[in-house]
Amino acid sequence: MIPRSISSLVTVFILSGICFSLKAIPDRESFARVKRPVEGVPVEAFQLDDSNLSIELWARSPMIYSPVAMDFDAEGRLWLTEGIDYQRGRRVEEGRSIIVLEDSNWDGKADSSKVFVTEKDIRHAPLGIAVFDNRIVLSSTPSIIVYTDVNRNQVFEPEIDKREVFLTGFRDANHDHTLHAVVGAPSGQWHFSYGNRGADIKTKDGRRFISGCYYGYTDGIGKKSSDGEVYVGGMSMRINPDGTGLSPTGENMRNPHDLFISSFGDHYQSDNDDPAHARISWVMEYANMGYADLTDGSRSWEEVAKTWEEPSGWSKSRRFSRSHWRENYPGAFPPGTIYGAGSPTGNLLIEDHTLGLAGTYLVSCMVRKEVMAVRPEWKDAHIEMGKNRSFIRLKDDRKGEFFLPTDLALAPDGSLFLSDFYNDTSRGTNQVSGSIYRIIRKDKGKLVLPQVDFSTVQGLVRALKNPAVNVRSHAAYLLSKKGKDAFEHVQEFLEEVSGEPVLEARALWILAQIGDSQVVEKFLENEENEKLQVVAYRALRQADPKGTLARAKKYADSKNLHLLREIAVGLRGVPFQDCRSILENLIDGYDGRNRYYLEALGVACHGKEKQVYDHLVSVRFPNPAKWGWKAKNLAWRLYTPKAVEALDECIRSQEPPVDEFRFLAMAFASFRNDQERTDRIKKLRSLASLPAFEADYYQITVDEIIEKDLNNLDGEMMEDSYLVPQQLGQITKVSEPAEIAKLKGDPELGKTAMAKCYMCHKIEGVGVGFGPDLTHWGKERTAEEIIRAIVYPDEKLAHGYDKPVRLTSKRNQTTAEGLLSNYSWHAGSLKLKIMGGDTRKILFRRAGARVEYLENSWMPSASEMGLSDQDLANLAAYMQTTGTQVDDSMQASLDEPVPPTGKEPGWEVLTGEDFVNVNCNPETWKWEQGHAYCNGRPTGVIRYHEPLEDFELLLEWMHKKKGGNSGVFVWATPQSIAKLAAGHGRLPHGIEVQVLDLGYAEVYTQRYKKPADWFTSHGDVFPVGPVKMSPFPPVAPNGKRSFPSKETTKGINQWNHYYVRAIDGEVCLWVNGEEVSGGDSISPASGYLCLESEGAPIEFRNIRLRKLSSIEDETVIPQFVPPTPVHLKGHPALGIWKYLNGYTREIAEDGQVTLRLGEDLIWKRHCISKSENEFVLEGNLVHKLIGDTLHIEGKYKAVKE
């Protein structure tokens, strides 16, 4: 809950200048009577996102102090925990308390405060409280404690009331990465989470669940729970209210403060960060959320972070990294919405309409001092949390207020409550005050507190509508216990709320449990409502687990991807032979791209990966050399030895760009035993030895995976010293580099002198990899630059290389020197590369070691190496000769060629899976992996699946017919694409990059008898439609086209290479390696990338895209639906019409019109409307019969054969 953030510790507590005594006060009532200033944030300091809402003060100290967690009971009373002495020592001698606040007349202000219970065993700042009728559930590490208020007087009386340690074994009561609140689900079950301090939980039925992590409870790392699984803390779990049925629902979180289960059964939560990775997530059942090592939690994310996973501008103060939630690892669930630095605390999903916020998920965050909002949306096979926005925050001129929002709760009347810890830091209780605020709608008038009756079936059914989650969850639990007695009432409720999916879902959970599944089965059969179909499956799976396999078989070919996901996760633990046919259907339903669906398949295959790959995947995709993304991703996710072997073959054959290489290589980084680990090291090193992967970015990828993922390092306590020598010979005196560079160097003698350098560097495969590899380093440098780097090694440390550090342990009297990588403050570990090139994992905190960052290089100077001036001249001469056999195009992106090769970072290979048909026929485009075959008919386009802003494009094209015409559209407008998709027009508005055969001018002149002076076949660039562009010279006669400055295009049956760069409203084109044309001042400068079909066969291949920016809000483009054909039976225009020296249009009774040029078929289109002497074809092509002449599109006149 309250992690390190905001400011440093304050050790003296001052309230408005008055010193607060640290002497403990006997009891909580006495504490409240002590005279002290009442402080809090005034309501006028808040800014609400919704102008229809207002915020009012409901309660403030002395009624409540430092509120931490809260929940409403059915009577509208608010139950809270406090953090009076959070991280500050005991301030109330009797212990910590649960407080009950009440607004007895419901006028919008609390008017009473009482202590329910005070106990010394309750941890400081208990992180969760839940109220289910008269059962008060306190989350107070190490236990979940349940108090039953038997006489319902809101005061715990031991002689009357009951206290039960419901569940225990949660680790580290003094830490906040531990047990959090229980929340009720629509099934009536309880869900809860705890952070990565770990747990060793023993259940009432004798089972045991263990979860360890490097961050906490290291003794639990790798230990199996009773179900045979190894779990990584933090975790989310569910349990029945009677203490049975405990089961994990997610693992490997950092510190999920609260979670919420929607009426559909969806699990939402926030998760704490290492700066800046706080996130808001949907959690799929059994998801591994990726904080620590995926298999056992033994390694921190810093320990395996790769340099290529960091964005540009990376710094330790921000530290954003795809390594943090291990997004690049098979088995890690996508992290959701990462919003930056934060300390998320209480959260909830609003599902009723009282505030006009139905469907809004709220998260309070103490670092950001605000309540954030997102709107989860079901999409494909997952739930998209969406971009976060501020919901409640401090006004700009009130940012200094001590506002720390800790929890959120909906009252039974639908109003929203917010607790403010009121402090200047989240590290401890400096101020002792606190407030509760109430948020209501301005236009609703006074809200009415509904009456809740848990004693009758009718009352329980009515309670299902209650906005307070634990009120309705408890009602669901009691209804499920009523069995058949409740069936009729719940079914009537279902009928009553028909058309309200949230309320219908609540009824389905109960109906599934009370024994009559027929009603629920009807919803499962209905694919029209995908959400209720999923609810029906989930509810039946929970209520009737024995019937799950039969239902899975029945619905495994569903079109509802959310249902397929649920079927997949339900197969976890099912033997392969029992679910083989289901898995076949699920694999066939995978689109090859959706990461969420892939992870669901991974859950389904858990424990049977080898059988799935051997019997299902490899037989479907037998040729790795021709694999597309579906096969690659399946092999990547399963990462069995045969799957990795096939990926190795795929990589060797396809030679992918480095980003794809890195992604696929992470399957090699994942292993299940030591034999697999050593085998994958060999495979990666073998790949790195291939000429296709000689570029530095490939080499760094392989080196880092081997060093960081595939090492087998055990932590060391610095019992030994590791020293770097400061001198390698008798000290000499050398001249200034400029003087030495005048000497003539001998490369052969330089190679001999290089022997001292081999102690720390590799050169052309010889030497030790302690410092940077110098093979290519000298090739691009002058002799003086090389000499200067050796004479003055401290002037400039190697760019991007590990930092020189010295660790000193006074406890062990040892020193370790070397190069630092993968520092983890939380784990108290770092990796140190020592002399000789070996890496050691140092547990610096446990060793009591001081880490000293050095400003100087470990490299001795030329004098300290005993070198002479001539030695240095010889070394420089030699180093200028090394690495010369490597093609310049394979160098790192810092020296990227223009045009680029398409292998550099950022490039992705495009295939048919990346394009969407806009207005072509299904047979117009055929794809074989990344090779597109277009027959040219009809004229139309396919588009990239999402809009683009700044990007680069590489492709090759080849016309197959003399005079062929085609093009590439850049930034095609969404409006024009939508129009084409609706059947109007053939080509979009945007910037066209012409793809024209050399013979087109001749064909054009012959056909139209006009000069071909307004276009070229060498790469014209021009705007189409209302799009604006200033063309680069030379410019066409019409002033709109940029003509190419060079003629480099090749003719038919020869491949041409295009490089298109579209950045900041400027488009530049390179044809076959030469920059030739383009334009700037383009508006609009975002839209769709399209490939054009225009009358002649053409092929495209090696299509590669590099996105340089992103568009946050994607415009929704309607899918093309062909208009309903209209027949032309009896129409006077029926027959064959001739025009333009060989063109014919054949008009048939079924409304189909065929256009031919001689014997060649150009296109077929259908009639979409007609009148007496007129008809219109798809694409709004108007045909009008006037006398004996058919007027076509207002352009041509045709006569009947």
FIBASE-807770 format. One record per residue (C-alpha): x, y, z; residue in three letters. Coordinates in steps of 0.2 Angstrom, whole numbers, plus 5000, padded with zeros to 4 digits. Example, Ala and Ser with C-alpha at 12.3 -4.5 7.8 and 13.67 -1.06 7.14 Angstrom:
// residues 2
506249785039ALA/506849955036SER/
// end
This chain:
// residues 1201
500050005000MET/501050155005ILE/502750134996PRO/504250244995ARG/503850394986SER/503550584987ILE/504750645000SER/506050605013SER/505650545030LEU/505150675043VAL/505650625061THR/504850765071VAL/502950775069PHE/502250955068ILE/500451005065LEU/500251185061SER/501851225071GLY/501251125087ILE/502350985092CYS/501450825093PHE/501950715108SER/502550535104LEU/502050465121LYS/500750335118ALA/498950365123ILE/498050225132PRO/496550195120ASP/495750255104ARG/494350355112GLU/495650445123SER/496650485107PHE/495150565099ALA/494950675114ARG/496650755114VAL/496650935108LYS/497550955091ARG/497251055075PRO/495950985063VAL/496750985046GLU/496150935029GLY/495950975011VAL/494551095008PRO/493351044994VAL/493651194984GLU/495451134981ALA/494850984971PHE/494550984952GLN/493250854946LEU/493350784928ASP/491450774927ASP/490550944929SER/488950854934ASN/489750794950LEU/490050884966SER/491150834981ILE/490750864999GLU/491550835016LEU/490750695024TRP/491850665039ALA/493450725046ARG/494550705062SER/494250685076PRO/492950555069MET/494350475059ILE/496250485058TYR/497350435044SER/496050325035PRO/496750185025VAL/495450055020ALA/493550065020MET/491949975016ASP/490050005018PHE/488849885026ASP/487049865020ALA/486449995032GLU/487550135025GLY/488850125039ARG/490650155034LEU/491950035042TRP/493750095041LEU/495550055046THR/496750185051GLU/498650225050GLY/498850325065ILE/500550255069ASP/501050195052TYR/502950175052GLN/503050285067ARG/502950175082GLY/501350145093ARG/500350305097ARG/498850215105VAL/499450095119GLU/497949975117GLU/498249945098GLY/497549975082ARG/495649995079SER/494249975066ILE/493150125066ILE/491250135061VAL/490650305055LEU/488750335052GLU/487650465045ASP/486050415055SER/484850535045ASN/485750515028TRP/485950705026ASP/487650695019GLY/488750715035LYS/489350585047ALA/488650615064ASP/489350475074SER/491050375076SER/491350225086LYS/492750095089VAL/492249925084PHE/493749835090VAL/495549885095THR/496949745096GLU/498849755098LYS/498949615085ASP/498249715071ILE/499649785060ARG/499949965058HIS/498850035044ALA/497849875040PRO/497749865021LEU/495949805019GLY/494249785026ILE/492649715019ALA/490949695027VAL/489749555023PHE/488149585033ASP/488849565051ASN/490449485046ARG/491849605046ILE/493349545036VAL/495049625041LEU/496649605030SER/498049625043SER/499549525039THR/499949385043PRO/498049345043SER/496349375037ILE/495349395052ILE/493449375052VAL/492449465066TYR/490549415068THR/489549555076ASP/488249435083VAL/487149565092ASN/487449685078ARG/487849835089ASN/489449885080GLN/490549845095VAL/491549695097PHE/491149605113GLU/492249445115PRO/490949365127GLU/489649375113ILE/490449405096ASP/491549295087LYS/493349315081ARG/494149195068GLU/495849185060VAL/495149145043PHE/496749125034LEU/498549155039THR/500349135032GLY/500549305023PHE/502349365026ARG/503049525033ASP/501749625043ALA/502849775043ASN/502949795025HIS/501549855013ASP/501849724999HIS/500849605008THR/498949565011LEU/497649675004HIS/495749685005ALA/494449555002VAL/493149594989VAL/491549494985GLY/491249424968ALA/489549404959PRO/489649214962SER/489649254981GLY/491549204983GLN/492849314990TRP/494349374981HIS/495949454988PHE/497749484983SER/499449504992TYR/501049584986GLY/502749504983ASN/503349485001ARG/502649314998GLY/501549185008ALA/501449015015ASP/499648985017ILE/498848825025LYS/496948795022THR/495648715032LYS/495648565021ASP/497448535024GLY/498148615007ARG/499648725006ARG/500048874995PHE/501748944994ILE/502349094984SER/504149154985GLY/505049294977CYS/506749384977TYR/505949534985TYR/505249435000GLY/505149265007TYR/506649194997THR/506449035007ASP/504849004997GLY/505749014980ILE/505448864969GLY/504448764982LYS/502948674976LYS/501148704983SER/499948564986SER/499348564968ASP/501148534962GLY/501348714955GLU/502748834959VAL/501949004962TYR/502749174962VAL/502149314974GLY/501249434974GLY/499649334970MET/497749354968SER/496649214975MET/494849164978ARG/494049074992ILE/492249024998ASN/491549125012PRO/491648965023ASP/493548955020GLY/493548805008THR/494048804990GLY/495548924990LEU/496348934973SER/497549054964PRO/496949164950THR/498449264946GLY/500349274951GLU/501949364950ASN/501249544954MET/502249674963ARG/501049754975ASN/499249744969PRO/498449844982HIS/496649814978ASP/495649714965LEU/493849714959PHE/492849574951ILE/491549644939SER/489749574937SER/490449474922PHE/491749404933GLY/493249504926ASP/494649534937HIS/495349714937TYR/496749784948GLN/498149914949SER/499949864953ASP/501349964961ASN/502850004952ASP/504750024951ASP/504750204944PRO/503950224932ALA/502950074929HIS/501350084939ALA/499949994929ARG/498049964928ILE/497649794922SER/496449664917TRP/497049494924VAL/496549344915MET/496349184926GLU/498049104930TYR/498949254922ALA/500849274926ASN/500949464928MET/502849464925GLY/503649554939TYR/504949434945ALA/505749284936ASP/504249194928LEU/504749014934THR/505149044952ASP/505349224956GLY/507149214959SER/507749354948ARG/507349544948SER/506849624932TRP/508449734933GLU/509449584933GLU/508849534916VAL/508549704908ALA/509249724891LYS/509949884884THR/508749854868TRP/507249854879GLU/507450034885GLU/506750174875PRO/507850314869SER/508150444883GLY/508250314896TRP/508850364913SER/508850294931LYS/507650424937SER/506350374925ARG/506850194921ARG/505350144909PHE/505849974902SER/504949834893ARG/505949724905SER/504949784920HIS/503449674917TRP/504449554906ARG/503349594891GLU/504549504879ASN/504549334888TYR/503449194883PRO/502249164897GLY/502149344903ALA/500449424902PHE/500249594894PRO/500449724908PRO/498849834903GLY/498950024905THR/500650084911ILE/500450254917TYR/502150304925GLY/502750334942ALA/501350304955GLY/500750224971SER/499050154967PRO/497950104982THR/496050084983GLY/495050054967ASN/493350004961LEU/492249974946LEU/490650074945ILE/489249974937GLU/487650064942ASP/487050224934HIS/486750334949THR/488250444946LEU/488250424927GLY/489850334928LEU/489350154924ALA/490850064916GLY/492150174924THR/493550094934TYR/494350214947LEU/496050204954VAL/496650314968SER/498550354968CYS/499550434982MET/501050484971VAL/500050574958ARG/498850644972LYS/497350604961GLU/495950474957VAL/496150414940MET/494850344928ALA/494850214914VAL/493450134904ARG/493849944901PRO/493249884884GLU/493049704878TRP/494149694862LYS/494649534852ASP/495149404866ALA/495449534880HIS/494949684889ILE/495749844885GLU/495949954900MET/496150114889GLY/497050274893LYS/497050344911ASN/496350514914ARG/496150614930SER/494550604938PHE/494850694955ILE/496350794957ARG/497050954966LEU/496851114956LYS/498451184949ASP/498551314962ASP/498251194976ARG/499651064972LYS/500451084989GLY/498951014999GLU/499350855010PHE/498150744999PHE/498450564999LEU/496950464992PRO/496950295000THR/495350204996ASP/493650214986LEU/491950144991ALA/490250154984LEU/488850174997ALA/487250074995PRO/486350234988ASP/487650244974GLY/488650394980SER/490550384979LEU/491650394995PHE/493550444995LEU/494650435010SER/496150555012ASP/497550495023PHE/498050675023TYR/499950675024ASN/501450755016ASP/502250585013THR/501750415010SER/503150345020ARG/502450365037GLY/501150465047THR/501850635049ASN/500150725051GLN/498750645061VAL/497150695053SER/496050625039GLY/494450655029SER/493150565020ILE/492350645005TYR/490750604996ARG/490450624978ILE/488650644971ILE/487750714956ARG/487250894956LYS/485550854947ASP/485050704957LYS/484350784973GLY/484450684989LYS/484850504987LEU/483850374996VAL/484750235006LEU/483950075000PRO/483249955013GLN/484149785013VAL/483349625020ASP/484549475020PHE/483249375029SER/482049335015THR/482349274997VAL/481449424990GLN/482549545000GLY/484049454994LEU/483549464976VAL/483249654978ARG/484949664985ALA/485749604969LEU/485449784962LYS/486449864976ASN/487849974971PRO/488949924986ALA/489849774979VAL/489949674995ASN/488149694999VAL/487649614983ARG/489049484983SER/488349435001HIS/486649424994ALA/487249314980ALA/488049194992TYR/486549175003LEU/485449144987LEU/486549014981SER/486348924998LYS/484448934996LYS/484548814982GLY/482948774973LYS/481948884985ASP/482749034977ALA/482548974959PHE/480949054954GLU/481349214962HIS/483049234953VAL/482249184937GLN/480949314938GLU/482349444942PHE/483249384926LEU/481649414916GLU/481349584925GLU/483049644920VAL/483149584903SER/484149704892GLY/485249754906GLU/486749644904PRO/487649684921VAL/486049634931LEU/485749484920GLU/487549424923ALA/487249434942ARG/485749324940ALA/486649194930LEU/487949164943TRP/486649114955ILE/485549014944LEU/487148904939ALA/487448864957GLN/485648824963ILE/485548674951GLY/484548714936ASP/485848744922SER/484548744908GLN/484248934909VAL/486048974910VAL/486348854895GLU/485248954884LYS/486349104887PHE/487849004883LEU/487048954866GLU/486749134861ASN/488249214852GLU/487349374850GLU/487849434867ASN/489649384869GLU/489749454887LYS/488349354894LEU/488949204884GLN/490549214894VAL/489649234910VAL/488649084907ALA/490248984903TYR/491149044919ARG/489649014930ALA/489348844924LEU/491248804925ARG/491248854943GLN/489548774948ALA/489848614938ASP/491648584935PRO/491348404930LYS/490348464915GLY/491648584909THR/492548474897LEU/490948424888ALA/490448614886ARG/492248654880ALA/492048524866LYS/490348594861LYS/490948774860TYR/492748764855ALA/492348824837ASP/491448974843SER/491649144835LYS/491749234852ASN/493549254855LEU/493249294874HIS/492349124875LEU/493749034867LEU/494949114880ARG/493849054894GLU/493848884887ILE/495748884885ALA/496048934903VAL/494848804909GLY/495948674901LEU/497448704913ARG/497848534922GLY/496748434910VAL/497748284902PRO/498248304884PHE/497248154877GLN/495648224886ASP/495748394878CYS/496648364862ARG/495148394850SER/494748554860ILE/496548614858LEU/496548584840GLU/495048704838ASN/495748834849LEU/497448834839ILE/496448844823ASP/495548994830GLY/497149084834TYR/497449234822ASP/499349224824GLY/499449394832ARG/498349424848ASN/499549404863ARG/498149384875TYR/497449234866TYR/499149164864LEU/499349174883GLU/497749094885ALA/498348954874LEU/499948944885GLY/498848924900VAL/497848784892ALA/499448694887CYS/500248714904HIS/501148554909GLY/500848474891LYS/501848594880GLU/502848454873LYS/501348354867GLN/500448504860VAL/501948554850TYR/502448384844ASP/500648324840HIS/499748484835LEU/500848624831VAL/502248544821SER/501048444810VAL/500148594806ARG/501648694801PHE/502948564795PRO/504148694786ASN/504948814798PRO/505748904783ALA/504048964778LYS/503249004795TRP/502149144797GLY/501749234813TRP/500449104819LYS/501748964819ALA/503149074826LYS/502149134840ASN/501548964845LEU/503248894845ALA/503849044854TRP/502549024868ARG/502848834870LEU/504748844869TYR/504948654870THR/506648594863PRO/505848544847LYS/504948714846ALA/506548804849VAL/507448694836GLU/506148744823ALA/506248924828LEU/508148914825ASP/507848844807GLU/506548984804CYS/507749124809ILE/509149054799ARG/508049044783SER/507049204785GLN/508449314792GLU/507249424801PRO/507549614806PRO/508349634823VAL/506649674832ASP/505949514826GLU/507549424829PHE/507549484847ARG/505749434850PHE/505949254844LEU/507649244853ALA/506749264869MET/506049084867ALA/507949034868PHE/508049144884ALA/506649034892SER/507048854898PHE/506348724910ARG/507948634914ASN/509848654914ASP/510048544898GLN/508848664889GLU/509848814895ARG/511548754889THR/510848694872ASP/510048864870ARG/511748954873ILE/512448844859LYS/511048884847LYS/511149074850LEU/513049074848ARG/512848974832SER/511549104825LEU/512749244830ALA/514149164819SER/513149184803LEU/513549324791PRO/511749384791ALA/511849424809PHE/513549504810GLU/512849674814ALA/513149744831ASP/511349744836TYR/511149564833TYR/512749524842GLN/512249634857ILE/510549534857THR/511349364858VAL/512749424871ASP/511449504883GLU/510249354882ILE/511649234886ILE/512349344899GLU/510749394908LYS/509549254905ASP/510549094902LEU/511849124915ASN/511849004930ASN/512449134943LEU/512249104962ASP/512349254973GLY/514049284981GLU/514249364998MET/515949444993MET/517049315002GLU/518349344989ASP/519149494981SER/519149534962TYR/520449664958LEU/520749754941VAL/522649774938PRO/523149964937GLN/524849934929GLN/525349804915LEU/527249844913GLY/528549964918GLN/527950144917ILE/528550234901THR/528350414895LYS/527450444879VAL/527250594868SER/525650694864GLU/524450594852PRO/524650714838ALA/526550694838GLU/526450504839ILE/525150504825ALA/526550574813LYS/527550414815LEU/527350274802LYS/526550124810GLY/526749944806ASP/525149844806PRO/526149674809GLU/527049744824LEU/525449824830GLY/524649654830LYS/526049594841THR/525849744853ALA/524049704854MET/524449554866ALA/524249674881LYS/522549724874CYS/521949544873TYR/521849534892MET/520249644892CYS/519649654874HIS/519249544860LYS/519849584842ILE/519249474828GLU/518749334840GLY/520449334850VAL/520549394868GLY/519449414883VAL/517749504883GLY/517949614898PHE/517949784889GLY/517149824873PRO/517549714857ASP/518749824847LEU/518649724830THR/517749864821HIS/518150004832TRP/519750064824GLY/519150054806LYS/518250224806GLU/519450314816ARG/521050414812THR/522750354820ALA/522750504831GLU/520950464838GLU/521550284842ILE/523150344850ILE/522250474860ARG/521050344867ALA/522450234873ILE/523550374880VAL/522050454889TYR/520750314892PRO/519850414906ASP/519350554893GLU/517950464886LYS/517150304893LEU/516450174880ALA/514750234875HIS/513350124881GLY/514550014890TYR/514349944908ASP/514950064922LYS/516550044931PRO/516250014950VAL/517149964966ARG/516249864980LEU/517049864997THR/516449755011SER/517049805028LYS/516249655035ARG/517249535024ASN/518749645022GLN/518649615003THR/518549724987THR/517749684971ALA/518149784955GLU/517349774938GLY/515949834927LEU/514249844933LEU/512649784925SER/510849744931ASN/510849834947TYR/509349794958SER/509049894974TRP/507549794979HIS/508449624977ALA/510049694984GLY/511049624970SER/512049674955LEU/513049584942LYS/514949624941LEU/516049584926LYS/517749544933ILE/519449534925MET/519449384913GLY/517749414907GLY/516749314919ASP/515249384928THR/514849374946ARG/513149404955LYS/513549504971ILE/512249514985LEU/512949684990PHE/511649715004ARG/511849555013ARG/513749565011ALA/513749745019GLY/514549815004ALA/514749994998ARG/514450024980VAL/515650164973GLU/515350224955TYR/516950274947LEU/517250414935GLU/518850334927ASN/519050194916SER/519750024922TRP/520950034906MET/522750074911PRO/523450214901SER/524850184888ALA/526150234900SER/525450114913GLU/525449974900MET/527350014896GLY/527050064878LEU/528150174868SER/527750294855ASP/528150174841GLN/527150044849ASP/525650154849LEU/525850204831ALA/525950014826ASN/524349984836LEU/523450114827ALA/524050054810ALA/523449874815TYR/521749924822MET/521350024806GLN/521449854797THR/520349754808THR/518549714804GLY/518649774786THR/517849614779GLN/516149664787VAL/514949754775ASP/514549934781ASP/512749894779SER/512849774794MET/513449914806GLN/512449974821ALA/511050094818SER/512150244823LEU/512950214806ASP/511350164797GLU/511450164778PRO/510250264767VAL/509150174761PRO/509250064777PRO/509349874775THR/507749844784GLY/508549734797LYS/508949884809GLU/508049914825PRO/506249954823GLY/505849864806TRP/504449744805GLU/504049624791VAL/502349644783LEU/501349504776THR/499549484771GLY/499049464789GLU/499449654791ASP/498349714777PHE/496449744777VAL/495449734760ASN/494549894757VAL/493749874740ASN/494649744730CYS/493949564726ASN/494449424737PRO/495449354723GLU/496349514719THR/497749484731TRP/498549324735LYS/499949314748TRP/501349184751GLU/502149244767GLN/502749414763GLY/502549404744HIS/501049484737ALA/500249434720TYR/499049564713CYS/498049524697ASN/497549714695GLY/495749684695ARG/494749784700PRO/495549944703THR/495549964722GLY/496749964737VAL/497149864753ILE/497649954768ARG/498849924783TYR/497749874798HIS/498050034808GLU/498350224803PRO/500150284803LEU/500950454806GLU/502850454804ASP/503550304796PHE/504750224784GLU/504350094771LEU/505449974761LEU/504749864747LEU/505149784731GLU/503949784716TRP/503849704699MET/502649734685HIS/502149574675LYS/501349664660LYS/501949804649LYS/501149974653GLY/500649914671GLY/500050034683ASN/500050034702SER/500550134717GLY/500850154736VAL/499750274745PHE/500450364760VAL/499350444773TRP/497650394764ALA/496350484773THR/495150384784PRO/493650474777GLN/494150424759SER/494450244765ILE/492750234773ALA/491950294757LYS/492850164747LEU/492350024760ALA/490550084758ALA/490750044739GLY/490950224732HIS/492450254722GLY/494050154718ARG/495550254725LEU/495850354741PRO/496350524744HIS/498150544750GLY/499950554744ILE/500250424729GLU/501950354726VAL/501750304708GLN/502250124703VAL/502250134684LEU/503050024671ASP/504250094659LEU/503050044644GLY/501550144651TYR/501950304641ALA/501950204625GLU/500350124629VAL/499550284635TYR/500050374619THR/499350234608GLN/497750224618ARG/497250404621TYR/498250494607LYS/498850614619LYS/500650664624PRO/501350574639ALA/502150724646ASP/501250744663TRP/501950584671PHE/503450474672THR/503850294676SER/505250334688HIS/504350374704GLY/503150524703ASP/502550584720VAL/500850674720PHE/499350714730PRO/497650644726VAL/496050724731GLY/495950874743PRO/497650834751VAL/498950974750LYS/500750954746MET/502251064740SER/503150954727PRO/505050944726PHE/505850994710PRO/505750954696PRO/503950984695VAL/502650914683ALA/501751044671PRO/500251044682ASN/501251104697GLY/500650964708LYS/501850814704ARG/503550794710SER/504550714695PHE/506050614699PRO/507750694698SER/508450524691LYS/507850384680GLU/508250224689THR/506650114686THR/506849944679LYS/505649864666GLY/504449724667ILE/504949554676ASN/506349654685GLN/506249694704TRP/506249874709ASN/506649934726HIS/505750084735TYR/506150164751TYR/504850294757VAL/505150404771ARG/503650494778ALA/504050614792ILE/503350774799ASP/502250804783GLY/503650764771GLU/503750614760VAL/505450564751CYS/505650424739LEU/507150324734TRP/507150214719VAL/508350074718ASN/509550164730GLY/509350344723GLU/508350484731GLU/507250544717VAL/505650634722SER/504550694736GLY/503650834744GLY/503350934760ASP/502051034769SER/500850894767ILE/499150904775SER/498450794783PRO/500050704787ALA/499350544795SER/498250404788GLY/498350234780TYR/499650154770LEU/498850074755CYS/499449954741LEU/498549984725GLU/497749874712SER/497549964695GLU/497249854680GLY/498849754678ALA/499649614687PRO/501049664699ILE/502049584713GLU/502649654730PHE/503949574741ARG/505049614756ASN/503849744763ILE/504549814779ARG/503849954790LEU/504650054803ARG/503450164814LYS/504250324820LEU/502750384830SER/501050324835SER/499250384834ILE/498350374850GLU/496550374844ASP/496250254829GLU/494850304818THR/493650164815VAL/493450114797ILE/491950014792PRO/492249844785GLN/491849834766PHE/490149744764VAL/489649724746PRO/487949814741PRO/486449704738THR/486449664719PRO/484949724709VAL/484449624694HIS/484149704677LEU/482949574669LYS/481949674656GLY/483049824656HIS/483349904639PRO/485249914642ALA/485449724642LEU/486749664630GLY/488549694624ILE/489149874621TRP/490749934612LYS/491750084614TYR/493550154614LEU/494350034601ASN/494049864609GLY/493249894626TYR/491649804629THR/490349804643ARG/489249654644GLU/487649684654ILE/486749524661ALA/485049504668GLU/485649454685ASP/486349634686GLY/488249584683GLN/489249694671VAL/490849634664THR/492149744657LEU/493349674644ARG/494749744633LEU/494749624619GLY/494849454627GLU/495549514643ASP/494449524658LEU/494649684667ILE/493249684681TRP/491549624685LYS/490349734695ARG/488549724701HIS/487149844699CYS/486649924715ILE/485150034709SER/484150054693LYS/482750164685SER/481950154668GLU/483350204657ASN/484750214669GLU/485750094681PHE/487250114694VAL/488649994697LEU/489649974713GLU/490850114714GLY/489450234709ASN/489750204691LEU/488250284682VAL/487550214665HIS/486250314656LYS/485350254640LEU/484950394628ILE/484150334612GLY/485350204605ASP/486850264615THR/487450204632LEU/488250354641HIS/489550274653ILE/490150374669GLU/489850534660GLY/491450504650LYS/491150374636TYR/489850334623LYS/489550154618ALA/488550074605VAL/487749904605LYS/488449754596GLU/
// end
